Structure formats: structure tokens, C-alpha cells
Amino acid sequence: MATNEDRRAARDAKLDELHQTLTGAVEQLVSGDDWKRALTFAANFRSRSFNNTLLIWVQHQAAFEQGLVPDPMPSYVAGYKQWQDLGRQVQKGQPGYQILAPVTGRFASATPADAESWHRLKKFEKPRAGEVVRSKMIGVRPAYVWDASQTAGDPLPETPSPKLLEGEAPEGLWAGLAAQIEAAGFTLSDAPDAASINGANGVTNYTNHTVLIRADMDDAARVKTLAHELGHVLMHDPESSDARLHRGIGEVEAESVALMIGAAHGMDTSGYTIPYVAGWAANVDGKEPVEIVKATGDRVRVTALKILDQLDTEQLGNGTPPGLERDVPQRQNTKVEHGPAETSVSRGAGVTPRREPVAAVARSLS
């Protein structure tokens, strides 16, 4: 009979294995194309944390190489019981993909605004009169998900996918992105050509709160540039201590946000330009490249989700089987008040290395 100590040791061993798998996956992101593929994958599985998308990615690739799944790319992933709820059963011999799920605890406070006032409730313990109760993440545990191709049973409903012609932008995307830029207090205007904005496709100026986008590009290129500049608007205010990034990483983040938004709408991502990961990730003093890659991926994902959640546009699925979307939260926060479906090991918002401030004017050259 396994004791609690045995079970704890087995869980810790699985967590160590998951951390090693995740580190190996991050270390494989060497080139800009590798990063683009990882973010495109994450955009199609955006209900999962960036770290968990990497874990699913490498484990599915291994399953494909072993002949256990028919396609190199997963379609939908869900837990064992979730598949049963949809009338499907995991097939015998199909290994689950390990991901990191949260362990949550219940906390209570009579003065929620005071961070020091919260105390943890024991199991079945009730709060005192006048106290507010919230669930907060206190750790992680291994969990398993399976791809749809590893299951059999009731057919899954077909979901519509946006279909775009070359140079065409998704319907309503420009208006939705423009509205968010203006809601952030910036004025959006057209620039006649690249020469008028020093060779750039777009420019974000924090001094006078303006965004300029070249008018002489096709609709898809203009929308991509607008998404890039919105990434700058939301992430790179030079007055924000959390956003004082090295210039190179700031451009990586803005382009990555644009890529995820485009991928979520079925846009071609081949034209997105991301510099070598090995270069920008190693360019922060006192931080390991693996840590910077995970933190950057998480920051990009959180920002892209914030933008996507406010858009009234037709988007691709988020990797959750149709019928379960309402059960999987779209966002994770470092101050988790309601337990999410999963979490990542490294929180982007918690990484604040010393970096050079971003310039007051950010230009999109892509």
C-alpha cells in the first residue's frame, strides 16, 4: 500500500520529468522560424499556457514518430473524463500527454485590499462572518490530456474556419484592433508611405500617443502591422517598470503578438520576421536564455489573449473540443483568484530583469 510520502515522491518525480521535458522543448527553439512555429501552435491551442503548449507539442511529435497518432499536429486536446463527457473514449494503449495543472487553496479575508490579511482555510473550514473567500494557486501537479485522434466515439461537430485570399484581411479585424488602440488613448492615422516614417511599416509614439500605419500596403499587411503596434501600445510604455525591456525583446514581443493574432484568424504567418531566439534570449544580464524564452512566450500569450478576447471576429478554435470551451478558462493570472484549468511553471509577469528602457518611439520594420 503506497503511503502519502510515496505518492508525494512519485508526483515530485513526475514534476521533475516535466520540467526537464519543458526545458528541452525550449532549448529546441533556436531560430526565428522555430519560434514562429511554436507561437503558431500556441495560437491554435491558446486555452493552454505557453509552457503547456510546448509540452503538448513535443509529446505529440513523439507519439507521431512512434506511429501512435496519424497527424504531426494535434487537433483538440482534453482530459480523460472530458472526452467521456463528449461521448468519446481514450483508446487502449494511447499515452496521455503530461501537462502542469494547478493545485489551489481557499483563502479568506475581511479586508481583501490588504494583501497581508488573507489566511488559508483548512479543508471544510468556513470563513468568519464578513470574510471574502477566493481560490488561489499554491502549486502545480502533473495532469494528462489526449488528442482527439487518440479517442473514438461520437463525432465532434465541425467548426467553421476563416478562409482568406492572398493579401486579404479578416473581416472586422482592422476595426477591432483600431478600437483597442484608441481605447488605450492613442490616435491612429495613416502614413502615405514608408519614407514618411523613416522606412518603417508602422510607428508607435508614446510621447504624443500616436500610431501611424503605412497606407500603401495591402489589407493583410496593414492589419499585421496594426496588431504589431497594438502590441507595443499594450506592452512597452517606457514609463512602466514592468515593460522596460531590451529593445530587441520588445520588437520580438510585438511581432509575436501580431503573429498569434494573425494565426488565430487563419492568416499566413510566413511573412512574420522574428530574429534568432539564441540571440535575443541570451541578451539579458543575469537570466538564463531558457527562462527568458518562457517568460517572453507567456507575456506574448497573455497580451494576445487580451486582444483576442475583445475582438468580435471569426477566429479559429483554441484547441479545446467543441462543447468544452466553457469549461476551460482563456486566461491565467499570477494572482489567480479562481483556479484555472492549468498553469505554467514560469510566470512572465514575475520576471523583471534589469534591461534598457524601450525608446519612446517604436517602429515596425516587418
C-alpha positions as CSV (number, residue, x, y, z in Angstrom):
1,M,0.0,0.0,0.0
2,A,1.5,3.3,-1.1
3,T,1.8,5.9,1.6
4,N,1.3,9.6,1.3
5,E,5.0,10.0,1.3
6,D,5.3,7.5,-1.6
7,R,2.7,9.3,-3.6
8,R,4.3,12.7,-2.9
9,A,7.7,11.3,-4.1
10,A,6.1,9.9,-7.3
11,R,4.4,13.2,-8.0
12,D,7.7,15.1,-7.5
13,A,9.5,12.7,-9.8
14,K,6.9,13.4,-12.5
15,L,7.2,17.1,-12.0
16,D,11.0,16.9,-12.3
17,E,10.5,14.9,-15.6
18,L,8.0,17.5,-16.9
19,H,10.4,20.3,-16.1
20,Q,13.2,18.5,-18.0
21,T,10.8,18.0,-20.9
22,L,9.8,21.6,-20.9
23,T,13.4,22.8,-20.7
24,G,14.3,20.5,-23.6
25,A,11.4,21.9,-25.7
26,V,12.5,25.5,-25.0
27,E,16.1,24.7,-25.9
28,Q,14.9,23.5,-29.3
29,L,13.6,27.0,-30.1
30,V,16.8,28.1,-31.7
31,S,15.9,30.1,-34.8
32,G,13.2,32.7,-35.6
33,D,11.3,30.1,-37.7
34,D,11.3,27.7,-34.7
35,W,9.8,30.5,-32.5
36,K,7.2,31.2,-35.2
37,R,6.1,27.6,-35.4
38,A,5.8,27.4,-31.6
39,L,3.7,30.6,-31.4
40,T,1.5,29.5,-34.3
41,F,0.9,26.2,-32.5
42,A,0.2,28.1,-29.3
43,A,-2.3,30.4,-31.1
44,N,-4.2,27.2,-32.1
45,F,-4.1,25.9,-28.6
46,R,-4.4,29.2,-26.7
47,S,-6.7,27.8,-24.0
48,R,-3.4,26.3,-22.7
49,S,-0.5,28.1,-21.1
50,F,2.6,28.7,-23.3
51,N,4.6,26.1,-21.3
52,N,1.8,23.5,-21.7
53,T,1.5,24.1,-25.4
54,L,5.3,23.3,-25.6
55,L,4.8,20.1,-23.6
56,I,1.8,19.0,-25.7
57,W,3.8,19.8,-28.9
58,V,6.9,17.7,-28.1
59,Q,4.9,14.8,-26.7
60,H,2.6,14.7,-29.7
61,Q,5.6,14.8,-32.0
62,A,7.0,11.8,-30.2
63,A,3.6,10.0,-30.5
64,F,3.6,10.7,-34.2
65,E,7.1,9.4,-34.7
66,Q,6.0,6.2,-32.9
67,G,3.0,5.8,-35.2
68,L,0.5,6.3,-32.4
69,V,-1.2,9.3,-34.0
70,P,-1.9,9.9,-37.7
71,D,-1.0,13.6,-38.0
72,P,2.0,15.6,-36.8
73,M,-0.2,18.3,-35.5
74,P,-2.9,17.8,-32.8
75,S,-6.4,18.9,-33.4
76,Y,-8.1,19.1,-30.0
77,V,-6.8,18.0,-26.6
78,A,-8.8,17.3,-23.4
79,G,-8.7,15.2,-20.2
80,Y,-9.8,11.6,-19.9
81,K,-13.1,12.5,-18.2
82,Q,-13.7,15.4,-20.6
83,W,-13.5,13.1,-23.6
84,Q,-16.0,10.8,-21.9
85,D,-18.4,13.7,-21.3
86,L,-18.3,14.2,-25.1
87,G,-19.1,10.6,-25.8
88,R,-15.6,9.6,-26.7
89,Q,-13.2,7.1,-25.1
90,V,-9.4,7.2,-25.0
91,Q,-8.2,4.1,-27.0
92,K,-6.3,1.4,-25.3
93,G,-2.5,1.9,-25.5
94,Q,-2.6,5.6,-26.1
95,P,-0.4,7.5,-23.7
96,G,-1.6,10.8,-22.3
97,Y,0.4,14.0,-22.7
98,Q,1.6,15.2,-19.3
99,I,0.9,18.9,-18.6
100,L,1.2,21.1,-15.5
101,A,-2.1,21.7,-13.7
102,P,-2.6,23.9,-10.6
103,V,-3.1,23.0,-7.0
104,T,-5.3,25.5,-5.4
105,G,-6.2,26.5,-1.9
106,R,-9.0,28.5,-0.3
107,F,-8.1,31.8,1.3
108,A,-10.3,34.2,3.3
109,S,-10.0,37.9,4.3
110,A,-12.3,40.5,5.8
111,T,-10.2,43.2,4.1
112,P,-9.4,41.9,0.5
113,A,-7.5,45.0,-0.5
114,D,-4.9,44.2,2.2
115,A,-2.6,41.5,0.8
116,E,-1.3,40.6,4.2
117,S,-4.8,39.9,5.6
118,W,-5.5,36.7,3.7
119,H,-5.4,33.4,5.6
120,R,-5.7,29.9,4.2
121,L,-8.8,27.9,5.1
122,K,-8.5,24.2,6.1
123,K,-10.5,21.6,4.3
124,F,-14.2,22.1,5.0
125,E,-13.4,25.2,7.2
126,K,-15.9,28.0,6.8
127,P,-14.9,31.7,6.7
128,R,-15.7,34.0,9.5
129,A,-18.6,36.5,9.2
130,G,-17.8,39.2,6.7
131,E,-14.9,37.4,5.1
132,V,-14.5,37.1,1.3
133,V,-13.2,33.7,0.0
134,R,-11.0,33.2,-3.0
135,S,-9.2,30.3,-4.5
136,K,-5.5,30.9,-5.2
137,M,-2.9,28.7,-6.8
138,I,-0.4,27.3,-4.3
139,G,1.5,24.8,-6.5
140,V,1.4,22.6,-9.6
141,R,0.7,18.9,-10.2
142,P,1.1,16.6,-13.2
143,A,-2.1,16.1,-15.3
144,Y,-2.9,14.3,-18.6
145,V,-4.6,15.3,-21.8
146,W,-5.2,13.3,-25.0
147,D,-5.5,14.4,-28.6
148,A,-8.8,13.7,-30.4
149,S,-7.1,11.2,-32.7
150,Q,-6.3,9.1,-29.6
151,T,-10.0,8.7,-28.9
152,A,-13.0,7.0,-30.5
153,G,-16.7,7.6,-30.2
154,D,-19.3,10.2,-31.1
155,P,-18.2,12.5,-33.9
156,L,-17.1,16.0,-33.0
157,P,-19.0,18.9,-34.6
158,E,-17.3,20.7,-37.4
159,T,-16.4,24.3,-36.6
160,P,-16.1,26.9,-39.3
161,S,-12.6,28.3,-40.1
162,P,-11.8,31.7,-41.7
163,K,-10.7,31.4,-45.3
164,L,-8.7,34.3,-46.6
165,L,-7.4,35.2,-50.1
166,E,-3.8,36.4,-50.5
167,G,-3.5,40.0,-49.2
168,E,-6.9,39.9,-47.7
169,A,-7.5,40.8,-44.0
170,P,-10.1,39.0,-41.8
171,E,-13.4,40.8,-41.7
172,G,-13.7,43.2,-38.8
173,L,-10.1,42.7,-37.6
174,W,-8.8,46.2,-38.5
175,A,-11.8,47.9,-36.8
176,G,-11.4,45.8,-33.7
177,L,-7.7,46.4,-33.4
178,A,-8.1,50.1,-34.1
179,A,-10.8,50.4,-31.4
180,Q,-8.4,48.9,-28.8
181,I,-5.6,51.3,-29.8
182,E,-8.0,54.3,-29.4
183,A,-9.3,52.9,-26.1
184,A,-5.7,52.9,-24.9
185,G,-5.6,56.7,-25.5
186,F,-3.7,56.6,-28.8
187,T,-4.7,58.4,-32.1
188,L,-4.5,56.1,-35.2
189,S,-3.6,57.7,-38.5
190,D,-2.3,56.7,-42.0
191,A,1.2,57.5,-43.2
192,P,1.4,57.8,-47.0
193,D,4.4,55.5,-47.4
194,A,7.5,54.1,-45.6
195,A,9.7,57.1,-46.4
196,S,7.4,59.3,-44.4
197,I,8.0,57.2,-41.2
198,N,11.7,56.5,-41.7
199,G,11.4,53.3,-43.6
200,A,9.0,51.6,-41.2
201,N,5.7,50.0,-41.8
202,G,4.2,51.4,-38.6
203,V,5.3,53.7,-35.7
204,T,4.0,53.9,-32.1
205,N,5.0,57.2,-30.4
206,Y,4.5,57.3,-26.6
207,T,5.4,61.0,-26.4
208,N,2.4,62.2,-28.3
209,H,0.3,59.0,-28.1
210,T,0.0,58.3,-31.8
211,V,0.2,55.3,-34.1
212,L,0.9,55.6,-37.8
213,I,0.4,52.8,-40.3
214,R,1.6,52.9,-43.9
215,A,-1.4,53.3,-46.3
216,D,0.4,51.9,-49.4
217,M,0.2,48.2,-48.3
218,D,-2.4,45.5,-48.9
219,D,-5.0,44.9,-46.2
220,A,-3.3,41.9,-44.7
221,A,0.0,43.7,-44.2
222,R,-1.7,46.7,-42.7
223,V,-3.7,44.6,-40.2
224,K,-0.5,42.7,-39.3
225,T,1.3,46.0,-38.7
226,L,-1.6,47.4,-36.7
227,A,-1.5,44.3,-34.5
228,H,2.3,44.7,-34.0
229,E,1.8,48.4,-33.0
230,L,-1.0,47.4,-30.6
231,G,1.4,45.0,-29.0
232,H,3.8,48.0,-28.4
233,V,0.9,50.1,-27.1
234,L,-0.1,47.5,-24.5
235,M,3.3,46.2,-23.5
236,H,6.0,48.8,-24.0
237,D,5.1,52.0,-22.3
238,P,8.5,53.4,-21.3
239,E,7.1,54.8,-18.1
240,S,6.0,51.3,-16.9
241,S,8.6,49.5,-14.8
242,D,7.2,46.1,-15.9
243,A,7.8,47.0,-19.6
244,R,11.3,48.4,-19.6
245,L,12.6,45.8,-22.0
246,H,15.7,45.5,-24.0
247,R,14.9,46.9,-27.5
248,G,15.4,43.6,-29.2
249,I,13.0,41.7,-27.0
250,G,10.4,44.5,-27.3
251,E,10.3,44.0,-31.1
252,V,10.2,40.2,-30.6
253,E,7.2,40.6,-28.3
254,A,5.3,43.0,-30.6
255,E,5.9,40.8,-33.7
256,S,5.0,37.7,-31.7
257,V,1.7,39.2,-30.5
258,A,0.9,40.1,-34.1
259,L,1.7,36.6,-35.2
260,M,-0.6,35.0,-32.6
261,I,-3.4,37.3,-33.5
262,G,-2.9,36.6,-37.2
263,A,-2.6,32.8,-36.6
264,A,-5.8,32.8,-34.6
265,H,-7.6,34.3,-37.6
266,G,-6.1,31.8,-40.1
267,M,-3.7,34.4,-41.7
268,D,-0.5,33.3,-43.3
269,T,2.4,33.7,-40.8
270,S,5.3,33.0,-43.1
271,G,5.9,36.7,-43.6
272,Y,6.4,37.5,-39.9
273,T,10.0,38.3,-39.1
274,I,11.5,37.1,-35.7
275,P,15.2,37.3,-35.1
276,Y,17.2,34.3,-33.8
277,V,16.0,33.2,-30.4
278,A,19.5,32.3,-29.4
279,G,20.4,36.0,-29.9
280,W,17.7,37.9,-28.1
281,A,17.1,35.3,-25.4
282,A,20.8,35.5,-24.3
283,N,20.9,39.3,-24.3
284,V,19.6,39.8,-20.8
285,D,22.1,40.1,-17.9
286,G,21.6,37.7,-15.1
287,K,19.0,35.5,-16.7
288,E,19.3,32.1,-18.5
289,P,18.0,32.1,-22.1
290,V,15.5,29.3,-21.2
291,E,14.0,31.5,-18.6
292,I,13.7,34.5,-20.9
293,V,12.1,32.4,-23.7
294,K,9.4,31.0,-21.3
295,A,8.8,34.4,-19.8
296,T,8.6,36.1,-23.2
297,G,6.2,33.4,-24.5
298,D,4.0,33.8,-21.5
299,R,3.9,37.7,-21.8
300,V,3.1,37.4,-25.5
301,R,0.3,34.9,-24.9
302,V,-1.3,36.9,-22.2
303,T,-1.3,40.1,-24.3
304,A,-2.6,38.3,-27.4
305,L,-5.4,36.7,-25.4
306,K,-6.3,40.1,-24.0
307,I,-6.6,41.5,-27.5
308,L,-8.4,38.4,-29.0
309,D,-11.0,38.3,-26.2
310,Q,-12.1,41.8,-27.1
311,L,-12.5,41.2,-30.8
312,D,-15.8,40.4,-32.4
313,T,-14.2,38.4,-35.3
314,E,-14.4,34.9,-36.6
315,Q,-11.4,33.0,-35.1
316,L,-10.0,29.5,-35.3
317,G,-10.7,27.1,-32.4
318,N,-8.5,27.3,-29.3
319,G,-7.6,23.6,-29.1
320,T,-10.5,22.8,-26.8
321,P,-13.0,20.3,-28.2
322,P,-16.3,21.9,-29.2
323,G,-18.7,21.6,-26.3
324,L,-16.0,22.0,-23.6
325,E,-14.9,25.6,-24.3
326,R,-17.0,27.0,-21.4
327,D,-15.0,24.7,-19.0
328,V,-11.6,25.9,-20.0
329,P,-10.6,29.5,-18.9
330,Q,-9.0,31.6,-21.5
331,R,-6.6,33.5,-19.3
332,Q,-4.2,32.9,-16.4
333,N,-3.1,35.4,-14.0
334,T,-0.2,35.5,-11.5
335,K,-2.8,36.4,-8.8
336,V,-5.2,33.6,-9.5
337,E,-8.5,34.1,-7.7
338,H,-10.4,31.3,-9.4
339,G,-8.4,28.2,-10.2
340,P,-7.6,27.9,-13.9
341,A,-7.5,24.6,-15.9
342,E,-3.7,24.7,-15.8
343,T,-0.7,26.9,-15.2
344,S,2.8,27.4,-16.4
345,V,6.0,27.0,-14.4
346,S,7.4,30.4,-15.1
347,R,5.2,33.5,-14.8
348,G,6.1,36.2,-17.3
349,A,4.9,38.9,-15.1
350,G,7.2,37.7,-12.4
351,V,10.4,38.2,-14.5
352,T,11.6,41.7,-14.2
353,P,15.3,41.7,-15.2
354,R,17.3,44.9,-15.5
355,R,17.0,45.9,-19.1
356,E,17.5,49.0,-21.2
357,P,14.3,51.2,-21.5
358,V,12.4,50.9,-24.7
359,A,12.5,54.0,-26.9
360,A,9.6,56.4,-26.7
361,V,9.0,55.7,-30.4
362,A,8.6,52.1,-31.5
363,R,8.8,51.3,-35.3
364,S,7.6,48.2,-37.1
365,L,10.0,47.3,-39.8
366,S,8.4,43.9,-40.5
